[in-house]
């Protein structure tokens, strides 16, 4: 019998971000952002599309909220890139 992953480890894989007026937990967000960053896309629209596409693999995103998710994901992406450049 395989033991399930410990709750603490699973919780670390979810990052809470603001989407519109809500706080939403996004699974694997840091990994997704790093993966998209490695794509070296230079167009903000393409970056947003790539982020949303990857997020939707592991998370439910309502069709009506895709725009808000994309904006929030781009903000997290920019924070990640600034932190990475500072190192």
WODAJO-V990562 format. One record per run of one state. SS is the DSSP state (@ for helix, = for strand, . for the rest). FROM is the first residue (numbers start at 1). LEN is the number of residues. If there is no record, write none. Layout:
BEGIN
SS:FROM:LEN / SS:FROM:LEN
END
This chain:
BEGIN
.:1:6 / @:7:6 / .:13:1 / =:14:6 / .:20:2 / =:22:6 / .:28:1 / @:29:10 / .:39:5 / @:44:15 / .:59:4 / @:63:24 / .:87:1
END
